[in-house]
Amino acid sequence: MAAVRPISRITAGLVSKATLRVAVEQLMRDCGDDANLYYFPSYEIVKEFFVDAYKEDNRHPKDEIVIAIMRAFERHYCIP
């Protein structure tokens, strides 16, 4: 695994995710009164609520984790 810059893949990945999360946070602050704007924390759910969530490549969530997250998304955001 490699990063574009001469830093570790782990550091590059964490910076990338943190940058995206800060951007989402700023958008939610700036446009929080927009009733059509939502953020579903799928990445955070994988990282914080599951143990051993990743496939052998340590990059992709296991299928059962994806299914659980999609069920949660459907429960909260889709019309039955």
N, C-alpha and C positions, 0 to 999 in steps of 0.2 A: 504494500500500500504506500502511496506517495502523496505528498502535498505539493502544491504549485510553488510555494515559497520554501526556502531552505530551513524549515522547521518540522518538527515531528508531525505525523499524521494526526495523532491524538490532539495536540495543541491546535492544529489547523481546524480540525473538526469542531472542537469546543468553541473556538473563536467564531467560526461560521454560524453555529447554532445560537450562540449568545447574541451575535449581531442581528440575526433574524428575529430573535425573541424581543430584543430592544425595539426593533422597527415595529413589530406588532403592538407592543406596549404603547409606543408613541401614537400609533394610529388609533388605538382604542381610546387613549386620552383625548386626542384631538377630535375624534368623531364619535365619541361614546354615546352621544345623544341620538345617533342614527339607529333606528329600530331594526334596520336591515343588515346591520354589521354584527357578525358573531365571530368568536374565536373558539375553536374546539381543540383542546390541548392533547392531541394524540401523541405527540412526541414525549410530552411530560408524563403521560400515562404509562408509556412503555418504560421510561427511565425510572419512574418513582414507585410504580405499583406492582411490577412483576419482577420475579427473581428468575434469572436465566432466561431472559426474553428473546435472545438472539439465536439465529441459526449458527452453524459452525463457522461461517465467514465473519461473524461478529459485526456484521453491517446491516443485515436484514432481520426484522422481527420474525419469529416463528409464525407459521400459518395460524395456529390457534390464538395467538396474541392478536393478530390482525382481525380475526373473526370476532373476538371479544370486543375490540375497540369499535369495529363497525357496528356491532349490535348496540353498543352504548350510544354511538352517534345516531343510529336509526331511532332508538328509544327517545332521544332528546330533540331531534331535529326533523324527523319525517312523520308524515301523517299516516296513521295506521290504515 
